[in-house]
Amino acid sequence: MNMKSLLLSLTIILSASACVNARDNAVSDTGFTLKITTNLPDESLVILSRITDTKLDIKDSAYVKKGALNFAGDAAEESSLYYITFGSPQPPGIPLILESGANVKMSITKAAPYEVTMEGGLYNVEMLKLYKTYTQFEATMAKFNAEIAGLDPTTVTPELRTRTNQRYEALVKKRSKNIEDFIRSEKATPATYFAVKYLFSKPDPKLMLLASEKMGKTMPASSYTKNLQTLVKQLGPTTLGALAPDINLKTPEGDLLALSSLRGKVVLIDFWASWCGPCRRENPAVKAIYEKYKERGFEIYGVSLDNSAPKWKSAIAKDGLTWKHVSDLGGWKSSAAQLYGVRSIPATFLLDKEGRIYKSGFRSHELEALLQQLLD
């Protein structure tokens, strides 16, 4: 079982209490120390492993004696992710961050859930905030699963099944939102990498981009930052969450208009053409939505794949399209279409106020609900 699978099996009920990080006086000169007090029974086996992208690499183990145990050893200068497990190297467990010079004190109370406090090291305050975030979800999900398990199958109606699925989806969505909020609000640390890489069955490209940008500013030399940057390079330029590649083409009047000049507005990039029947049929609905929301900060940046200026301008006038329009009149060889990987039209990309791609590949009947999510 690989590391991702191990961490995704964290269906444990744990919680992390508030902790204090003694950053100024908790660092020794060499190596690291980890002192644990606990109410676990004597002779309970505790394992310390380093987290890698392929496995939990066991570094040390110890038995509880009189409510305590200690770990000490060498650690890299770089702050690195570690994991404490009980009885075996398999989760459930407790993540922490160690580096050379770290002097960490931890208290683990075996309860339902575990109660954990920790001080010391450079980034364990952030790690425990994240730990608390995702274990709160696990606790909630455990209660939800227990409730579902207690139902009499013969009494489950289609309506109950629908409500149950909706509750489950809401819980999962809230978990993702809470982890995203952590990445956005907390300073970038190895805990940020942990959140992106190990708390989802498949890393969310939007969170990868966000974490990579933040860690690139605060921890540019970290191997975790470099790993994220490598992963981000494998994403396409129009990945959700990415800054939209800039387009700078001529308007029907012959002036250049850059997509980036609309930053601060919610922008629909609409790839279309006068000869595209489905595009023209979408225009009335899009026009109604534009009129409704343009005063609230919504703009449309229409990119035509026409190669005839008269036909392009005629379609704009005939359909009454009053938003922004650009084209290089290159047809399917349009530089913008090639940049955005457009192979068929209509093709749509919705940008948030920061110019990031929020949604792509939708039609007019979905647009209004998306705008309501983005506009104040």
Secondary structure, DSSP 8 states (H G I E B T S, - for coil): --HHHHHHT----EEE------TTT-B-SSSEEEEEEE-S-TT-EEEEEEE-SS-EEEEEEEE-BTTEEEEEE---SS-EEEEEEESSSSSSEEEEEE-TTBEEEEEEE-SSSEEEEEE-SSSHHHHHHHHHHHHHHHHHHHHHHHHHHTS-GGG--HHHHHHHHHHHHHHHHHHHHHHHHHHHHS--SHHHHHHHHHSSSS--HHHHHHHHHHHHHH-TT-HHHHHHHHHHHTS-TT-TTSB----EEE-TTS-EEEGGGGTTSEEEEEEE-TT-HHHHHHHHHHHHHHHHHGGGTEEEEEEE--S-HHHHHHHHHHHT--SEEEB-S-GGG-HHHHHTT--SSSEEEEE-TTSBEEEES--HHHHHHHHHHH--
